Amino acid sequence: MAKLVIILLFFLYLSLLSSAAESRLTTDFYSKSCPRFLDIVRDTITNKQITTPTTAAAALRLFFHDCFPNGCDASVLVSSTAFTAAERDSSINLSLPGDGFDVVIRAKTALELACPNSVSCSDILAVAVRDLLVTVGGPYYEISLGRRDSRVSRSSLLLADSLPLPSSPISKLVEQFTSRGFSVQEMVALSGAHTIGFSHCKEFTNRVARVNDTGYNPRFADALRKACSNYRNDPTISVFNDVMTPNKFDNLYFQNIPKGLGLLESDHGLYSDPRTRPFVELYARDQARFFKDFAGAMQKLSVYGVLTGRRGEIRRRCDAIN
């Protein structure tokens, strides 16, 4: 009996060791199971970004919409079925650009040929975003790997305030970020993602239509009204978030805001609120500091709520749960 107990304890110990090892995120997670993982992702994103320069911004937004509500688990990549409406079809995700999804699917297809059933879609998305940011001038940062993909994706699980809205007041944004363990400074640093990409006119036209006390430079406001004059008939009309260097990751977003050249209500709020204004001013004058803080905040976001080991799966296709 004693020997049986010892044997059972031994196998339990081995099981715990295996589970712990399987659940640990490391930068070299795929060194044996898929040694060309990073090269394959880099080749894929480079080709995609060259042919479609808006890919970096699209993937970055997709990454945020995946991670911020419930953790980085690739649940936003799953397509709806006849029986279940997936996250990507919730109202807040309907405007996500298709190029973000496409670059992940391309990388997954290439990786499945090289090392089948080895690399999770959530790891692909995290690394693809980092590499895409580098291609447009952003900072490089290490990504810990070993995430698993969610087995669930339902639009009903996204609460009304799961994601920040362009019209959200700063107090609401601070509440959303701090409740997830992010500081006000990290929130401002991550807002610097608006240095690339675009926003649809519906996100800001109500505010820009008001003449007084909106924070917009008058000439900029007039240009926005003209650019968006037909948006009700064509809801796809959009404007670059950073009108100065729209396809370059830099700190001009923060330089634009004090000049009244911010696009969204939340952009203007960062400068008008005393909790966030000092960080806007810091990043406006010091790009190196912005890059450092943005990289750190992205690393932190990339491990928020991740699934590891048996808590998730490695999908064969990123748009479908196994």
N, C-alpha and C positions, 0 to 999 in steps of 0.2 A: 504493500500500500504506500509506504513511504517513498519507494522508488518511483511509483506511478505519479505521485504528487510532484516529485522532483522533475520528472520528464515533462509533465504538463507545464510546470513553471518555466522550464527551459524553453519550450516551444512558444509560450506566451511572451517570454523575453525577446526571442528572435522576432516574433511578430511585431512587437512594439518597436524594436530597432528598425525593422523594415518599413514600418509605417512612418516613423520619424524621418528616415532618410528620404522616403518618397514624398514627404510633405514639405521638405526644405527647399526654399528658393535659392538658387545659386546662379552666378553669372555664366558658369560653364556646364549648365544642366544637360545640354545636348552634345557635349564633347565626344561621347561614345555612340549615343543612339542616332545622332544626325550631325556629324561633324561639319557639314557644309551649310548648316542652317543659316548662319549669318550671311554667308556669301550669296545664297539663293535669294534671301529676302532683299539684300542690297541690290542685286541685279534686277530683280523684279520692280522694285520701287524706282530705280533709276530710269528704266525704260518707260514706265508709266508716267513719271513726272516730266520727262522730256516731251512726250506726246501730248500730255494733258497737264499744263502747269498749275491748275487749280487743285491737283491731287493732294498736295501737302496740307492745305487748309481743310479740305474735305475729310481727310483721314484724322486730322487733329480733332475736329469737331465730333467725328464719330467716336473717337476714343473717349472724349469727355462724356458724351451721352451714354456710353457703355459703363464707364467706371463710377461716375458721380452718384447715380441713383442707388444702386445696390451692390457695387463692387465690380472690379474688372474681370468679367466672366464670359465675355463674348455673347451675352444674351441678346444684345441689340442686333446681332448679325443674322439671327434666325428668321426665316420667312414664315408667314402665317400659313395655316392649313385650313382645310374645310371645317375643322373642329375647334381650332384655337387661333385667336388673334394675337400675334406675337408683338413684342415690344416695339419693333421697328414700325408697326402700323398704328401706334398710339399717336394722338394728335400732335404731341410735342416733337415727335421724331419724323413726321411726314416730310419735312423740308430738308432732311439730311441728304447731301449730294451723293449721287450714285457712284462717283469715282472713289470714294472712301471704301465702300463695299467691294468694288471691283478690284482694287489693288490687293486687298486681303485674299479674295478668292483666287486671284492669279498666283499669289505666293503659295497658298495652300495647295493648289493643283501641282505646282512644281515640286513642292516638298513631299507630297504623297507619292510622286514618281521616284524621288530620291530615297526617301525613308518613310515608308507607309506606316500610318497609325502611330506616329512618334511625336509630332509637334502639335500643340494645342493652338486653336484659333486665337485665343486670348494672348498668348505669347507672340504670335505673328503680328497682331494688331499693335501691341506695345512696342515691338522692335521696328516695325514699319513706320510708325509715327516718329520715333526718334530719328531714324535714318532720313526720312523725308524732311524733317526740320533742318537737318544738317545740310541737305542739298539746297535749301533756300537761305542759308546763312545763319541758322540757329546753332545753339550750343550742343555739343555731344555730352551724353551722360550715360553711365552704366545702367543696364537693365538686368535685374534679377529675374531668372527664368524658372519655370516649373509649374506655372499656372495650369489649372484644369478649366474646361469649359462647363458652363451651367447646363444642367439637364432640363431646365425650365425657362421658358420665355413667354410671358403673358403681358399684354398691354394693361390688363387690370391690376397688375402689381405695381405699376407706376402711379404714384400718388400725384395729386395736383401740384405739389411743390417739390417734386422729385428733382427738378432741374431749375437753375436760375433762369429767369426770363429777362429779355432786354429791357422791359419796362419796370423791373423790380426795383424798389427803393434800396438804398445801401443797407439799411437796417435789416431788411429781409435777406439780402445776400450774405451779410455777416453771420446771421443766424444759421443759414444753410451750410456755410463753410465751417463755422466753429463747431456745429453739432456733429460734424464728420472728422473733427480733430485738426482742422486747418486753421492757422492763424490769420489775422487780418492781412498781414504782410504777404503771406503765401497766396491769399485770395487775389490781392492786387497783382502779384507776379504772374499768376495764371491768367489774369485778365489780359496780360500782354500778348496772349495768343491772338488777340484781335489785330495784331500788326499785320496779319495776312488774312486772306479770305474776304468774303462779302456777306452782306445781309440783304434780305428781301425788303422792298419798300414798305410792306405792311408792318414791319417791325418798328418803324420810326416816323411814318408820315403823319400820324396824329399829333405827335409832338412838334414836328418841324412846321406843321401848318399854323401853329400859334406864333404870333409875331413877337411877342414880348416875353422876357424872363424865361427863356428856354436854354440859355447857355450856348446857342449856336452863333458862330460868326455870321453876320447878316448876309454876306455874299455867298457863303457856303450854304446857308439855309435856302437862299433863292435858287442856287444851282440844284440842290436836292429836290426842291419842289418841281422844277422843270424836268429833272431826270425821271421823276416818279409820277408825272402828270397822268400817265395812262395805265398805272398799275392795277386799277380795278378791272380793266379789260384784259390786262396781261399780268397776272400775279407773279410771273417768273422774273419780272424786272428787278434788278438788284444793283447795289452800289458797293464799292470796295470799302472795307472797314477802315483802312489806312489809305487816304487819297494821295499821299505823297510817294510811298514806296510799297504798293499793294502786294507785290510778289516777293518781297524781301523781308526776312525776319530780322528786325532791328528794334531800336527803342523809339522810333519816330511816333509810334502810337501814343506814347506818354508825352512827347513834345507837342503833339497835335492838340491834346485835350485842353491845356490852358489857353490855347489860341482859339477855342471854340470850334475846333475841327473834329471833335469826336462825333461818331455817327449815332450811337444808341443812347438812350436815357441813362442806362447804367454806366456808360463811359463818362458822361458829364457828372454823374453822381460821385464817381471816384475823386473828382477834383473839388467838388463842393462840400464833401463831408470831411470834417476835421480828423476823423480816424484814418482815412485813406489818403488824404491829400499829401502828407509828408512822403509817402512811398511813391506816389505819382511823380513828385518833384525829384526824389532821389533817382528814380529810374530814367527820368527825362535827361538828367545831366550825366548819368553814369551807366553806359550800356553794359560794361563788363559786370557791374553789380547786378543789373537786371538779368543778364544771362546766367550768372551764378545762382541767383535766387529762383529763377524760372526752372533751371535744371533740377535743383533740389526739390522744388514743389512737384515737378513732373515725376521724379523718382518716387516721391511719397504717394502721389495719386496712383501710380502704376501698381502699387501693392495694396491699395485700399480694397478691403473686402474680397481678396482673392480666394479662390478655391484651390486646394491642393490634395494630392493623393486620391483617396477613394471618394472624396466629397464631390468630385466632378468627373468629367470624362474627356477623352480626346476625340473630337468629332472627326468623322471621315469627310464630311462636308461642313463648311462653316455656316451654311444657311439652313442646316437641318440637324435636329437632335437625333443621335443614333437610335 
